[in-house]
Amino acid sequence: MKVWSFIQCLAILLVLCVGSDCGTVLRKTRSKRELVKIREAKAVFPGACATRLPRGKRSLPALDRRLPRQRRRSSPVEDASSSRGKAVYFTGRGDQLRLKPGVEIPKGNFTLQMWVKAEGGQHSSTIIAGLFDKCFYASSDRGWLLGIKAVSEQGNRDPRFFFSLKTDRAHKVTFIHSNARYLPNHWAHVAVTYNGFYMKLYVNGAQTAVSREQSGDVFSPLTKKCKVLMVGGNALNHNYRGSVERVGLWRRALSQRQIIRDMHGHEDLVDLVIRETFEHPARKWLAVKDGSFPIPDEGPRAGLGSLDTTLEPPACGQTVCDNTEVVRNYNQFWSFRHPKTVRYRVVNVFDDSQRKPTVTDQQIHLQHQHMNEAFSMYNITWKLTVHNVSNSSLYNRLVLANCDISKVGDEDCDPECNHTLTGFDAGYCKPRTRCPEHKQGNGVCDPECNCENYGYDNGDCCNPSITDVTKTCFNPASHLRAYLDVKELKEILKLDGSTHLNIFFANSSDEDLAGVATWPWDKEALTHLGGIVLNPSFYGTFGHTHTMIHEIGHSLGLYHVFRGISEIESCNDACLETEPSLETGDLCADTNPTPKYKHCRDPEPGNETCSNRNFVHTPFNNYMSYADDDCTDSFTLNQVARMHCYLDLIYQTWQPEYRPPPVPMAPQVVEQEQDFITVEWFPPISGHFYDRRQHTTNENFEILTLMHLMYLLGPPDVEQACEPSVRTWSPHNGMDLGMVPPPCPLQGCMLQLEFAYPVVPDSLTVWVTFSSQEETVLPAIHNIILLTVGGNNLSLGPSNLFCDTPLTIKLDVLEKVYGVQFFTMEQHLEIDATLLTSKPDCPLCRECEPLHYRLLRQPPFVHAPQGVMLRDSMRRYMDREVEYGGIYTYQVQTISSRSESESSPPLTHRLGAPYCGDGLIQRSQGEECDDMNTMNGDGCSGHCKKESFFNCIDEPSMCYYYDGDGICEDFERETSVKDCGLYTPNGFLDQWATSVEVSHEERLYCPADVAAGYPAITKVSVPLGSALEHTCLISINIIFPKFACLKLKKYERYINIILNGGF
């Protein structure tokens, strides 16, 4: 949005906290972690030597042969199947499994690991597997649990894998959880271990959490008959919904290396209690409730794969076009910026006589000329279409550019709705006037009565037989009112937005507002509700032709150049820009940070909220600044790369010459031997794997496109999950402000959605982006009903959910479904979008042909000089036409039935040379780790870099999440309060408070003087409960020693602490 004065522009941003990578500090003396590992080895194996090397040291050859011998157990080991077996799907409705009594469950050290694919939306906490005590129902937390739990204080967000343990002798249960949210419908390898002292949680081979709050055996031999091992839920209906594969249970705590080996399919039979492949589950398991076993999962099998194709945007970004590598490739390779022609359509409204256009032909042609002059140098050409609409009723009504119709008369003065033809926001933006009673409804439109308080003169001012309603009808509920908002205009015109960029015209209560654009990631971008809205005064007139260029920049994914300074929400905002970057501000590394400024020069030093510095070499001549037309003249290379990327990602159908989407990344080597190279590559940038035929209708294309929304992370439209939004449905939507919404009826408030095409569904996905944080008896959605064509509607029952994770439900339905009903008792529940995905054999999809790939090579393949055509979807090829030591360059093209895409960036590799993923760390190539895969999220990234708060050791790398693991290592001494306590640099002293004054004090229970001096708690990881017994809730001083007031939760008192700063 471009304005011509310093009005406030608001941007709702998703803020993520990203830590920095830290490297291991080499030293000759033993570290604290080394000593801990030695103690651990001695504790686990009494009398043994500590042969396990500490983290940070490379393992010695043949070290494993010196491991101490394990004692044999009396119970036999279950036979391990040599095959991978099957995956099974738990519905969450009574199909839990209980291990038969014949298998002796480990009472002390143990390891449990399995592959899980959890669906979105679970009970908090959901139990995937656990050891329960059936004899002590009053103490349901005895034993151990593996599951999913929301770790946020709100209780309905940030769901993660957790491991809890409480031995029979412990006073309380200990919870540890993974470092990040679980990904719905993605396979993950999860393992938990306990060795009598340490409980650990591993996700995809990485150690993500550790605790030593528990000790000793889990249970005594006297209570072993009370112990029950269950998979899929518990007796309290905290049931798991998702798939499980390859469950293993050992009578010892496996090492991280052993867990990784088992994850890759290498069997470890030592002390193996059970290996469940689910080929014959009835042999070892009992059905718990209704006698049904989980059903087979016929989907993709478990495994990490060799190439992670996720291209995450930075914390300040939105889509794959914000990914720094993608932008660099679009910037570096000219083929991605090949000439493109884009269609746009100017919507010109006339009166019925076609004599009074909104904009003239001269304006249209001048604007078109200046647009192409601005964009043609960047290989973007615009093709003009003019759509004339003759409608006097529409022509005579004011179209408000940025005023939502629901804001008129909402008891607040909304500046964007403050216009003479809205009655100055139905009277709320002007001084109140008194309307005599005898004038109300007297058959005359009396101006003093024409406001919301007096019912717009009891309807007289919207009566066409009494007055000119085009000037006096301010009532937003009247169809005769003198104004429209932009959405109403677009709904009336219903111009398809999938083939053209539509340009509409509207006025504004703020005459300086020049235009508003739809972002490419908005779900309206390709619909009749998308496009650009311009003030006619700033269109096609000399000195005002750059306004449309500016707004088109927004439609093609460009931000204001001052976004990182003037459009941030706080000084901790992820978009705060201190230097040019592809990850902050406007996501362009070739535009210097700048505040919002209108003049054609660097801004004067000012009092910016988060900085007070001089801004030099600012991009004031950039089209995305707020300078006038005589100043702005260019886009930068990074901006051009972003625009071309969005033309490939979103706007292919705006281009007459359709080309399939390109592969934005270079292929990668995933395996090699002396006589072959195996390469894999990324999917097309759009995520679409099917070709759209030319005769396919736009409506069908939209339906087929929606089927790929599953590849997107997060809500499809809401700006920020878990926050109230105007873009959702809620039971209390439409209520007047200040009114308490009525309670939902007994059956619940209902939302019914219908789809354009009935399909036999495979799954249902619901984006519920806000719900109450209060615990209720019923789940947020207490019933979902599928509406079938045959009338046999199906109830799915209640569904628990998380506001930051889509609710996904796998369906086993044989009838066509045309709609869905949601019932809720929660008045603040907000639903953003719903996706019904068809089964693969849907007739609507038969028109879609899979996209193919062509693998190019230099030197060319002997058997295919023009490239190898690949018609499968594996995106993988083993090249055997190679010689050891030879150098080969690979590129990939996407092939449709009509054309081909540009070639991907090239991969050049010498057979036999090291590569990321081979298990060897090539520090000369910038590698920091190598765990033999290119997956992200397991501590070692797809580019062999350590991920935030992870450290990695050995070759192949083993990674662990060090922040909060209770061990202070040298490389985190200055940064980790959790593990190392407060850090005081050499040469400095800490000055702590010496005197305390309090307004209230209970001397016997909590004397105020405990707040003086050095903190009694030096590590956050110390259990808070035990600390409070001695410190009276003053532990907050550890992290924030300058806080002056602390509320005592127990006594409702306040302590005022006099603190002096350190020196």
ZAKOLDO-851945 format. One line per 10 residues: number of its first residue (from 0); for each residue y, z, x of C-alpha. Coordinates in steps of 0.05 Angstrom, whole numbers, plus 5000, padded with zeros to 4 digits. Layout:
REM residues N
NUM = Y:Z:X  ...
//
This chain:
REM residues 1063
0 = 5000:5000:5000  5067:4980:5028  5132:5015:5010  5203:5003:5032  5226:5075:5039  5195:5139:5065  5153:5156:5004  5091:5197:5015  5026:5158:5022  4964:5199:5010
10 = 4896:5182:5039  4834:5222:5022  4794:5227:5086  4724:5251:5101  4730:5302:5157  4672:5313:5204  4668:5358:5264  4639:5324:5325  4624:5363:5388  4625:5337:5458
20 = 4567:5323:5504  4555:5371:5561  4514:5357:5623  4467:5405:5659  4497:5440:5720  4449:5437:5779  4440:5500:5818  4391:5533:5866  4387:5602:5834  4346:5616:5772
30 = 4381:5609:5706  4375:5658:5648  4335:5605:5610  4287:5602:5669  4277:5677:5667  4267:5676:5592  4213:5622:5600  4177:5663:5652  4178:5724:5606  4154:5681:5549
40 = 4095:5655:5589  4076:5725:5610  4081:5751:5539  4039:5696:5509  3985:5697:5562  3978:5768:5591  3964:5768:5665  3977:5693:5674  4024:5661:5723  4087:5629:5696
50 = 4068:5557:5711  4111:5525:5658  4174:5500:5691  4242:5517:5661  4285:5465:5626  4327:5426:5674  4270:5416:5724  4224:5357:5728  4150:5372:5716  4102:5369:5774
60 = 4041:5324:5776  3976:5354:5750  4012:5416:5726  3975:5416:5659  3909:5429:5694  3933:5499:5713  3947:5522:5642  3910:5588:5627  3846:5582:5588  3850:5595:5513
70 = 3804:5644:5480  3754:5613:5432  3759:5633:5359  3700:5650:5316  3715:5601:5259  3695:5529:5269  3747:5475:5278  3754:5425:5222  3734:5354:5242  3795:5312:5258
80 = 3796:5243:5230  3805:5188:5280  3845:5146:5231  3916:5160:5208  3891:5168:5137  3937:5162:5077  4004:5188:5054  4008:5225:4987  4066:5235:4940  4082:5302:4907
90 = 4117:5295:4840  4143:5367:4841  4108:5381:4775  4046:5422:4787  4009:5380:4838  4012:5430:4894  3951:5439:4939  3919:5505:4961  3872:5508:5022  3801:5527:5004
100 = 3779:5597:5026  3728:5570:5076  3781:5556:5129  3807:5616:5169  3883:5615:5172  3914:5637:5238  3940:5708:5235  3979:5705:5300  4003:5645:5340  4004:5580:5302
110 = 4033:5509:5297  4042:5469:5234  4066:5397:5237  4068:5339:5189  4105:5276:5169  4149:5284:5108  4191:5236:5067  4232:5280:5020  4268:5251:4961  4341:5265:4948
120 = 4356:5326:4905  4311:5386:4913  4309:5459:4892  4345:5503:4942  4299:5526:4971  4242:5476:4964  4176:5493:4996  4140:5437:5031  4085:5483:5059  4076:5557:5067
130 = 4032:5617:5078  4036:5664:5018  4010:5734:5003  3977:5732:4935  3966:5808:4934  4040:5827:4939  4079:5789:4887  4137:5838:4895  4146:5814:4966  4144:5738:4960
140 = 4175:5728:5029  4114:5754:5068  4085:5699:5111  4120:5636:5132  4151:5576:5098  4171:5505:5116  4219:5472:5068  4288:5447:5050  4347:5492:5036  4422:5484:5028
150 = 4454:5522:5085  4526:5521:5061  4558:5581:5029  4567:5541:4965  4492:5533:4957  4493:5461:4931  4507:5421:4994  4485:5409:5066  4409:5411:5054  4367:5418:5117
160 = 4296:5432:5138  4283:5506:5148  4230:5551:5176  4225:5624:5152  4179:5679:5176  4166:5751:5159  4109:5788:5190  4075:5843:5152  4110:5896:5195  4179:5865:5193
170 = 4235:5893:5150  4267:5826:5134  4254:5753:5136  4283:5707:5190  4309:5637:5173  4323:5581:5222  4344:5511:5202  4353:5443:5232  4419:5421:5262  4433:5366:5210
180 = 4419:5346:5138  4354:5313:5122  4356:5239:5103  4327:5225:5034  4270:5175:5031  4264:5172:5107  4203:5193:5144  4213:5253:5190  4164:5290:5235  4172:5365:5225
190 = 4137:5419:5265  4142:5495:5267  4112:5541:5319  4105:5617:5329  4077:5650:5391  4085:5723:5373  4156:5725:5399  4191:5659:5387  4194:5619:5323  4216:5547:5334
200 = 4232:5487:5290  4224:5414:5314  4249:5352:5278  4226:5284:5305  4204:5317:5370  4270:5352:5384  4275:5428:5383  4330:5441:5333  4327:5517:5323  4296:5579:5355
210 = 4295:5653:5341  4259:5715:5369  4276:5764:5313  4202:5768:5294  4146:5794:5337  4072:5809:5333  4019:5778:5288  4039:5748:5222  3988:5791:5185  3932:5840:5201
220 = 3859:5824:5193  3856:5873:5135  3901:5829:5092  3873:5760:5111  3839:5753:5043  3907:5758:5010  3935:5699:5049  3939:5630:5017  3962:5566:5050  3996:5517:5002
230 = 4027:5448:5009  4076:5419:4959  4108:5482:4930  4096:5554:4913  4079:5598:4852  4153:5604:4834  4160:5529:4820  4201:5515:4882  4162:5451:4886  4170:5395:4935
240 = 4184:5324:4913  4167:5271:4964  4112:5245:5009  4069:5279:5063  4024:5249:5116  3980:5274:5172  3983:5350:5167  3959:5390:5227  3950:5465:5236  3933:5498:5303
250 = 3916:5569:5323  3966:5568:5380  4039:5550:5392  4040:5480:5419  4091:5461:5471  4145:5411:5457  4109:5359:5499  4045:5370:5460  4083:5363:5394  4114:5298:5416
260 = 4046:5271:5437  4016:5289:5370  4076:5257:5335  4057:5192:5370  3985:5197:5347  3951:5229:5407  3902:5281:5381  3902:5352:5410  3836:5384:5389  3844:5450:5425
270 = 3849:5506:5373  3858:5455:5318  3844:5489:5251  3854:5431:5205  3875:5358:5207  3888:5331:5138  3892:5256:5130  3888:5258:5053  3832:5207:5051  3789:5259:5014
280 = 3836:5316:4997  3787:5350:4949  3742:5368:5008  3791:5420:5036  3841:5432:4981  3845:5458:4910  3893:5434:4857  3936:5494:4838  3961:5486:4767  3943:5428:4722
290 = 3885:5404:4764  3919:5341:4789  3923:5319:4861  3983:5284:4891  3981:5209:4883  3975:5160:4941  4041:5134:4969  4034:5059:4978  4102:5051:5012  4118:5044:5086
300 = 4077:5090:5130  4103:5147:5171  4131:5135:5240  4196:5134:5277  4193:5061:5294  4218:5033:5360  4288:5010:5340  4338:5051:5300  4379:5000:5261  4429:5048:5231
310 = 4500:5031:5251  4540:5093:5233  4616:5090:5228  4657:5142:5264  4678:5205:5227  4743:5170:5208  4708:5106:5185  4675:5079:5123  4627:5022:5136  4587:4985:5189
320 = 4651:4945:5206  4680:5011:5232  4622:5020:5280  4652:5015:5350  4597:4970:5377  4602:4922:5319  4678:4917:5327  4671:4905:5401  4622:4849:5389  4668:4816:5338
330 = 4724:4824:5388  4684:4797:5447  4646:4738:5417  4688:4681:5390  4631:4655:5347  4638:4715:5301  4711:4694:5290  4697:4622:5275  4745:4588:5226  4737:4613:5155
340 = 4768:4587:5091  4780:4640:5037  4797:4628:4964  4851:4667:4928  4879:4662:4858  4950:4677:4834  4951:4702:4762  5017:4680:4731  5033:4706:4661  5081:4664:4616
350 = 5108:4674:4547  5077:4633:4491  5127:4575:4503  5107:4573:4577  5181:4575:4597  5185:4643:4628  5135:4653:4685  5126:4719:4721  5136:4682:4787  5161:4611:4798
360 = 5126:4553:4831  5174:4557:4888  5154:4629:4900  5080:4612:4899  5087:4554:4948  5132:4591:4996  5086:4651:4997  5025:4606:5008  5059:4571:5066  5078:4636:5101
370 = 5008:4665:5089  4973:4608:5124  5024:4609:5180  5008:4682:5191  4931:4678:5186  4914:4608:5212  4924:4628:5284  4868:4679:5273  4820:4627:5244  4831:4649:5172
380 = 4857:4596:5123  4874:4611:5050  4858:4563:4993  4904:4572:4933  4887:4569:4859  4939:4585:4805  4914:4614:4739  4967:4610:4684  4963:4656:4624  5006:4643:4562
390 = 5014:4708:4525  5081:4733:4500  5053:4801:4481  5027:4810:4552  5090:4780:4583  5137:4826:4546  5101:4890:4563  5115:4929:4626  5056:4932:4674  5060:4995:4716
400 = 5032:4985:4785  5012:5055:4803  5015:5096:4739  4949:5113:4706  4957:5112:4631  4924:5181:4625  4982:5212:4663  5034:5192:4611  5050:5254:4570  5003:5300:4607
410 = 5055:5356:4608  5074:5342:4680  5129:5296:4706  5091:5244:4745  5142:5204:4787  5099:5141:4785  5103:5143:4708  5178:5159:4704  5205:5095:4672  5250:5079:4614
420 = 5194:5043:4578  5148:5103:4583  5203:5147:4554  5209:5179:4623  5136:5201:4622  5137:5215:4548  5197:5261:4557  5170:5305:4613  5215:5273:4666  5281:5284:4630
430 = 5318:5345:4603  5288:5370:4538  5326:5352:4475  5322:5384:4407  5300:5341:4349  5325:5366:4281  5269:5373:4231  5302:5327:4181  5300:5270:4231  5226:5275:4245
440 = 5189:5220:4208  5250:5198:4169  5234:5123:4175  5281:5114:4235  5263:5117:4308  5309:5173:4332  5314:5174:4409  5318:5250:4412  5252:5255:4374  5216:5200:4414
450 = 5174:5244:4459  5105:5275:4461  5130:5342:4435  5151:5311:4369  5094:5262:4362  5140:5204:4381  5182:5217:4319  5119:5226:4278  5099:5155:4292  5165:5122:4272
460 = 5178:5096:4343  5112:5058:4345  5120:5027:4276  5135:4952:4283  5165:4950:4213  5218:5001:4234  5235:4986:4306  5224:4939:4365  5161:4972:4393  5167:4934:4459
470 = 5226:4980:4474  5212:5045:4436  5136:5056:4433  5120:5107:4487  5057:5137:4456  4999:5123:4506  4950:5126:4447  4984:5068:4411  4960:4996:4422  5033:4974:4409
480 = 5063:5014:4466  5112:4979:4512  5073:4987:4576  5005:4977:4607  4973:5003:4670  4941:4955:4720  4870:4971:4698  4887:4952:4627  4917:4887:4650  4855:4870:4690
490 = 4810:4888:4631  4848:4842:4586  4845:4783:4634  4774:4796:4660  4780:4748:4718  4718:4745:4761  4732:4776:4829  4668:4753:4863  4694:4683:4879  4769:4694:4892
500 = 4817:4746:4915  4858:4757:4852  4933:4768:4858  4966:4805:4799  5038:4824:4787  5065:4890:4762  5128:4932:4765  5137:5003:4788  5179:5063:4770  5195:5065:4845
510 = 5229:4999:4859  5211:5005:4933  5136:5001:4918  5117:4930:4939  5042:4926:4928  4974:4958:4921  4908:4930:4947  4834:4944:4934  4796:4967:4996  4734:4926:5013
520 = 4689:4988:5007  4713:5003:4936  4661:4984:4885  4714:4945:4846  4726:4898:4906  4684:4840:4878  4696:4854:4804  4752:4837:4755  4781:4906:4771  4793:4890:4844
530 = 4847:4847:4877  4919:4858:4898  4977:4879:4854  5047:4858:4877  5117:4871:4853  5145:4801:4835  5209:4818:4872  5170:4823:4938  5131:4759:4929  5150:4689:4954
540 = 5223:4705:4967  5255:4698:5035  5252:4765:5072  5195:4789:5028  5135:4744:5042  5102:4792:5091  5088:4842:5036  5028:4801:5011  5005:4791:5083  5007:4867:5091
550 = 4967:4878:5027  4915:4825:5046  4906:4863:5110  4886:4924:5068  4838:4882:5027  4806:4858:5092  4797:4930:5117  4861:4944:5157  4896:5010:5155  4969:5026:5168
560 = 4985:5029:5242  5013:5099:5229  4950:5125:5195  4931:5172:5253  4999:5206:5253  5031:5203:5184  4971:5198:5137  4927:5255:5161  4913:5316:5120  4915:5368:5175
570 = 4917:5375:5250  4842:5381:5250  4834:5315:5213  4781:5269:5244  4831:5212:5240  4885:5247:5282  4904:5197:5336  4928:5221:5404  4914:5156:5440  4893:5086:5418
580 = 4820:5088:5397  4767:5052:5356  4747:5119:5326  4813:5150:5303  4877:5129:5269  4875:5057:5245  4809:5047:5283  4841:4998:5331  4845:5011:5405  4902:4961:5415
590 = 4954:4995:5370  4989:5055:5400  4997:5118:5357  5061:5117:5316  5091:5155:5258  5113:5120:5195  5177:5083:5213  5215:5025:5181  5260:5001:5238  5244:4947:5289
600 = 5240:4993:5349  5203:5054:5375  5217:5115:5331  5263:5170:5355  5230:5236:5375  5218:5276:5313  5183:5338:5288  5115:5309:5271  5067:5359:5240  5015:5356:5296
610 = 5057:5333:5355  5127:5333:5382  5127:5277:5432  5158:5210:5445  5123:5149:5416  5130:5089:5461  5106:5017:5457  5091:5027:5384  5066:4968:5342  5129:4962:5299
620 = 5122:4886:5299  5052:4890:5269  5041:4865:5198  5010:4933:5181  5073:4971:5197  5130:4985:5149  5182:4943:5186  5218:4886:5151  5198:4813:5152  5246:4794:5208
630 = 5208:4843:5253  5134:4837:5236  5098:4776:5265  5026:4791:5287  4958:4824:5282  4922:4852:5343  4854:4829:5368  4819:4891:5341  4851:4880:5273  4828:4807:5273
640 = 4757:4829:5291  4757:4878:5232  4781:4825:5183  4728:4775:5204  4675:4830:5200  4694:4847:5128  4694:4773:5110  4621:4772:5133  4603:4840:5104  4636:4838:5035
650 = 4671:4773:5020  4621:4717:5035  4627:4693:4963  4702:4683:4971  4687:4628:5022  4670:4558:4997  4625:4544:5057  4573:4598:5047  4537:4620:5110  4485:4675:5114
660 = 4509:4740:5145  4501:4745:5221  4463:4796:5261  4520:4837:5293  4482:4868:5351  4443:4840:5410  4367:4843:5407  4334:4900:5446  4273:4905:5489  4224:4954:5458
670 = 4162:4941:5501  4141:4902:5562  4082:4890:5608  4073:4842:5665  4056:4785:5618  4099:4796:5556  4165:4822:5529  4173:4850:5458  4242:4847:5428  4269:4873:5362
680 = 4335:4860:5328  4380:4889:5275  4383:4864:5203  4442:4821:5180  4507:4858:5177  4508:4858:5101  4441:4891:5095  4418:4836:5049  4349:4806:5064  4350:4753:5009
690 = 4385:4687:5002  4429:4673:4942  4417:4604:4913  4477:4563:4894  4460:4559:4820  4451:4634:4813  4504:4663:4767  4554:4713:4791  4527:4766:4744  4456:4758:4771
700 = 4484:4761:4842  4518:4826:4827  4454:4856:4799  4414:4834:4860  4468:4859:4906  4467:4927:4873  4394:4933:4890  4415:4940:4963  4460:5000:4952  4401:5042:4975
710 = 4420:5023:5046  4488:5057:5039  4497:5131:5057  4535:5178:5010  4567:5166:4943  4586:5094:4927  4656:5107:4901  4679:5179:4905  4727:5191:4963  4696:5257:4985
720 = 4631:5286:4961  4629:5357:4932  4702:5352:4911  4727:5337:4840  4745:5264:4831  4778:5221:4778  4727:5167:4791  4668:5203:4758  4642:5222:4690  4643:5295:4671
730 = 4634:5331:4604  4705:5358:4608  4737:5291:4625  4791:5271:4577  4809:5343:4559  4882:5360:4560  4904:5399:4620  4904:5474:4609  4853:5471:4553  4785:5504:4561
740 = 4731:5452:4546  4683:5470:4490  4613:5490:4511  4559:5437:4511  4513:5436:4450  4444:5466:4453  4412:5401:4475  4467:5394:4528  4525:5347:4540  4497:5276:4543
750 = 4514:5214:4584  4479:5149:4566  4481:5090:4613  4452:5021:4598  4437:4966:4647  4450:4891:4640  4377:4873:4650  4316:4915:4629  4267:4922:4686  4202:4957:4702
760 = 4232:5009:4749  4208:5033:4816  4260:5087:4827  4323:5119:4798  4382:5140:4842  4439:5182:4815  4502:5200:4854  4521:5269:4828  4581:5286:4871  4605:5352:4842
770 = 4573:5411:4808  4588:5484:4797  4573:5530:4855  4550:5585:4809  4475:5597:4801  4450:5583:4732  4383:5589:4697  4378:5514:4684  4385:5461:4738  4450:5421:4739
780 = 4414:5364:4701  4365:5396:4654  4335:5332:4629  4334:5257:4644  4307:5209:4592  4288:5137:4607  4303:5090:4549  4248:5038:4543  4250:4971:4507  4188:4990:4468
790 = 4219:5055:4443  4171:5101:4479  4226:5139:4515  4203:5181:4574  4229:5249:4594  4233:5264:4668  4251:5337:4657  4301:5379:4697  4327:5357:4765  4359:5399:4819
800 = 4410:5365:4863  4458:5369:4921  4528:5344:4914  4528:5309:4982  4460:5276:4975  4440:5224:4922  4387:5246:4873  4327:5199:4880  4266:5198:4834  4205:5155:4846
810 = 4182:5128:4778  4112:5112:4753  4131:5072:4691  4097:5010:4664  4148:4993:4610  4215:4959:4617  4273:5008:4619  4342:4988:4594  4380:5054:4600  4380:5126:4619
820 = 4406:5191:4588  4428:5252:4626  4433:5321:4593  4470:5379:4624  4497:5446:4605  4546:5446:4663  4615:5425:4640  4640:5410:4710  4583:5365:4731  4608:5298:4757
830 = 4565:5234:4760  4592:5177:4801  4540:5122:4796  4469:5107:4775  4422:5056:4805  4357:5032:4772  4315:4994:4823  4261:4947:4798  4191:4939:4826  4183:4883:4877
840 = 4153:4833:4828  4213:4834:4781  4223:4765:4749  4298:4770:4761  4284:4770:4836  4242:4708:4836  4304:4666:4847  4316:4703:4912  4286:4674:4975  4278:4718:5036
850 = 4325:4704:5094  4290:4679:5156  4306:4687:5229  4309:4639:5288  4298:4670:5357  4333:4630:5411  4317:4637:5485  4344:4612:5551  4305:4582:5584  4280:4552:5519
860 = 4211:4566:5492  4162:4512:5514  4129:4507:5445  4196:4513:5407  4256:4488:5447  4302:4497:5386  4280:4568:5376  4222:4604:5342  4226:4607:5266  4203:4674:5239
870 = 4189:4680:5165  4168:4753:5162  4214:4813:5154  4190:4852:5215  4248:4829:5260  4202:4834:5320  4173:4783:5368  4126:4787:5427  4143:4734:5478  4083:4714:5522
880 = 4115:4652:5552  4143:4694:5609  4132:4706:5683  4140:4772:5717  4209:4777:5749  4236:4721:5705  4304:4728:5672  4308:4712:5598  4366:4712:5547  4352:4722:5473
890 = 4395:4711:5411  4380:4714:5337  4405:4672:5278  4398:4686:5204  4371:4625:5167  4380:4610:5092  4358:4550:5052  4425:4516:5063  4455:4539:5129  4450:4585:5188
900 = 4492:4642:5214  4526:4648:5281  4482:4672:5338  4478:4746:5352  4506:4774:5417  4458:4758:5474  4406:4802:5508  4391:4785:5580  4330:4819:5611  4289:4811:5674
910 = 4215:4822:5661  4196:4886:5696  4266:4915:5697  4278:4984:5665  4307:4989:5595  4328:5043:5547  4265:5068:5513  4216:5061:5571  4216:5137:5584  4250:5132:5652
920 = 4322:5154:5660  4364:5101:5695  4425:5141:5714  4454:5083:5752  4455:5046:5685  4490:5103:5651  4428:5133:5618  4429:5208:5608  4361:5214:5576  4302:5171:5553
930 = 4253:5196:5501  4214:5130:5496  4248:5108:5432  4315:5082:5410  4323:5129:5349  4386:5168:5337  4388:5241:5314  4332:5267:5359  4377:5291:5415  4374:5226:5455
940 = 4411:5169:5423  4390:5097:5416  4432:5082:5478  4398:5138:5518  4458:5184:5514  4453:5259:5500  4476:5274:5430  4526:5328:5414  4501:5399:5428  4434:5373:5454
950 = 4407:5379:5525  4349:5337:5549  4300:5349:5606  4242:5314:5640  4217:5242:5636  4204:5221:5582  4259:5266:5556  4249:5327:5513  4312:5348:5477  4333:5414:5448
960 = 4393:5438:5408  4424:5489:5455  4483:5515:5414  4460:5580:5383  4391:5583:5414  4406:5652:5443  4403:5630:5516  4466:5623:5557  4461:5565:5605  4512:5550:5658
970 = 4536:5485:5626  4554:5521:5562  4583:5584:5591  4655:5562:5578  4643:5531:5510  4590:5569:5471  4612:5634:5440  4546:5636:5402  4503:5640:5465  4549:5665:5520
980 = 4602:5707:5484  4675:5704:5502  4692:5668:5566  4744:5692:5615  4762:5642:5670  4764:5666:5742  4832:5695:5759  4847:5717:5688  4841:5783:5652  4833:5796:5577
990 = 4883:5842:5545  4853:5874:5484  4888:5915:5431  4903:5986:5453  4934:6015:5391  4915:6010:5317  4955:6024:5255  4921:6022:5186  4946:6027:5115  4880:6058:5092
1000 = 4823:6089:5131  4757:6124:5116  4751:6162:5181  4680:6185:5170  4649:6117:5155  4694:6068:5189  4746:6094:5237  4802:6045:5253  4799:6055:5328  4736:6013:5332
1010 = 4783:5953:5329  4813:5970:5396  4785:5950:5462  4731:5898:5479  4689:5874:5419  4626:5913:5407  4591:5848:5390  4594:5795:5444  4552:5741:5413  4554:5711:5344
1020 = 4479:5701:5345  4468:5777:5341  4444:5793:5270  4504:5812:5229  4469:5866:5190  4450:5907:5251  4519:5898:5281  4555:5925:5220  4521:5992:5226  4562:6005:5288
1030 = 4625:5962:5283  4649:5967:5211  4656:5892:5200  4703:5882:5259  4657:5829:5288  4705:5774:5266  4747:5792:5326  4696:5758:5371  4718:5688:5352  4788:5700:5326
1040 = 4816:5759:5365  4887:5744:5343  4874:5754:5268  4920:5809:5245  4886:5829:5180  4812:5837:5161  4787:5851:5092  4732:5903:5089  4681:5876:5039  4647:5944:5031
1050 = 4707:5989:5021  4760:5940:4996  4808:5964:5049  4853:5928:5098  4861:5943:5171  4923:5918:5207  4909:5908:5279  4963:5903:5332  4940:5851:5382  4974:5825:5444
1060 = 4959:5756:5472  4918:5747:5536  4951:5734:5601
//
